[in-house]
Amino acid sequence: QVYVEESGGGAVQSGGSLKLACRGSGFIFSTYCMGWFRRTPEKGREAVATIESSGTTDYLDSVKGRFTISRDNKKDTLYLQINSLTADDTGSYYCATRPCDDATPFTIATLFRGLMYYGKGTQVTVSP
């Protein structure tokens, strides 16, 4: 059974940083594509970053240069380093995964297409 659990959220001031983590279990982590999406009051659900098993990454335009997605296959863990936080980044952040498909790149545009396993989320709250 595929299971992912997010951690690392918290309350920070604008301009601050956080590092989110997502531990996976029940699947061969190194062969799965991984990503982060968030739910915010203003924009609802939006994909923010993805990483394929190859290490290829993709980002939402508004987070480029501030967010960095990475994975440690030895630890079965996905990370999201978030810098220069703004109030617009406030929301619940979710880790998502599914087996990589050679025929379909795993990107911001394709994250929500098809099967997707995700966790319960971790809350990020940014104060002015």
C-alpha positions as CSV (number, residue, x, y, z in Angstrom):
1,Q,0.0,0.0,0.0
2,V,1.4,3.3,-1.1
3,Y,1.7,5.7,1.8
4,V,3.3,9.2,2.0
5,E,3.5,11.4,5.1
6,E,4.4,15.1,5.0
7,S,6.2,17.1,7.7
8,G,8.0,20.3,8.3
9,G,5.3,22.9,8.0
10,G,4.9,25.7,10.5
11,A,4.3,29.4,11.0
12,V,7.0,31.8,9.8
13,Q,7.3,35.5,9.0
14,S,7.4,36.8,5.5
15,G,10.9,36.3,4.0
16,G,11.5,33.2,6.1
17,S,12.3,29.7,5.0
18,L,11.0,26.2,5.7
19,K,12.0,22.7,4.5
20,L,9.2,20.3,4.0
21,A,9.8,16.5,4.0
22,C,7.7,13.6,2.7
23,R,8.5,10.1,3.7
24,G,7.3,7.3,1.4
25,S,6.6,3.7,2.2
26,G,4.9,0.7,0.6
27,F,6.4,1.3,-2.8
28,I,9.8,1.4,-4.6
29,F,10.5,5.0,-3.9
30,S,13.3,5.4,-6.5
31,T,10.9,4.4,-9.4
32,Y,8.1,6.8,-8.5
33,C,7.6,10.3,-9.7
34,M,7.1,12.7,-6.8
35,G,5.7,16.2,-6.5
36,W,4.3,18.8,-4.2
37,F,1.0,20.6,-4.5
38,R,-0.7,23.1,-2.3
39,R,-4.2,24.3,-1.4
40,T,-4.5,28.0,-0.7
41,P,-7.5,30.2,0.0
42,E,-7.0,32.3,-3.0
43,K,-6.1,29.8,-5.7
44,G,-7.3,26.5,-4.5
45,R,-5.2,23.5,-5.6
46,E,-2.1,24.1,-7.6
47,A,0.9,22.0,-8.4
48,V,4.2,23.7,-7.3
49,A,7.0,21.3,-8.0
50,T,7.7,17.9,-9.5
51,I,10.7,15.5,-9.8
52,E,10.9,12.5,-11.9
53,S,12.9,9.3,-11.0
54,S,15.6,10.6,-13.3
55,G,15.9,13.8,-11.2
56,T,14.3,16.1,-13.8
57,T,12.4,18.8,-12.1
58,D,9.6,21.3,-12.9
59,Y,8.2,24.3,-11.0
60,L,5.3,26.6,-11.0
61,D,6.4,29.9,-12.4
62,S,5.6,31.9,-9.2
63,V,7.9,29.7,-7.1
64,K,10.9,29.4,-9.5
65,G,14.0,30.6,-7.7
66,R,12.4,30.3,-4.3
67,F,11.4,26.6,-4.1
68,T,13.7,23.6,-4.6
69,I,12.5,20.1,-4.8
70,S,14.8,17.2,-4.2
71,R,14.7,13.5,-3.3
72,D,16.9,11.1,-1.3
73,N,16.1,7.7,-2.6
74,K,18.2,6.1,0.1
75,K,16.0,7.6,2.7
76,D,12.7,7.2,0.7
77,T,12.2,10.9,1.3
78,L,11.2,13.9,-0.8
79,Y,12.0,17.4,0.2
80,L,10.8,20.9,-0.7
81,Q,13.1,23.8,0.4
82,I,11.0,27.0,0.5
83,N,12.8,30.3,0.7
84,S,11.6,34.0,0.6
85,L,8.1,33.0,1.8
86,T,5.3,35.4,1.2
87,A,1.7,35.5,2.5
88,D,0.6,34.1,-0.8
89,D,2.5,30.9,0.0
90,T,0.2,30.2,3.0
91,G,-1.7,27.0,2.6
92,S,-1.6,23.2,3.1
93,Y,1.2,21.5,1.3
94,Y,0.8,17.9,0.0
95,C,3.2,15.3,-1.3
96,A,2.0,13.4,-4.3
97,T,3.3,10.4,-6.1
98,R,2.7,7.8,-8.7
99,P,4.8,5.4,-10.8
100,C,6.8,7.2,-13.4
101,D,5.5,6.7,-17.0
102,D,8.1,6.9,-19.8
103,A,5.4,8.0,-22.2
104,T,4.2,11.0,-20.1
105,P,6.6,13.5,-18.5
106,F,5.8,14.2,-14.8
107,T,5.4,17.9,-14.7
108,I,3.4,20.7,-13.1
109,A,1.0,20.3,-16.0
110,T,0.5,16.6,-15.6
111,L,0.7,16.1,-11.8
112,F,-3.1,16.0,-11.4
113,R,-3.8,13.8,-14.4
114,G,-4.5,10.2,-13.6
115,L,-3.7,8.2,-10.5
116,M,-2.2,10.1,-7.7
117,Y,-1.4,9.1,-4.1
118,Y,-1.0,11.9,-1.6
119,G,-0.7,12.5,2.1
120,K,-2.7,14.5,4.7
121,G,-0.6,17.6,4.2
122,T,1.4,20.0,6.3
123,Q,0.3,23.5,7.0
124,V,2.5,26.5,6.1
125,T,1.4,29.9,7.5
126,V,3.3,33.0,6.6
127,S,2.6,36.2,8.5
128,P,3.4,39.7,7.2
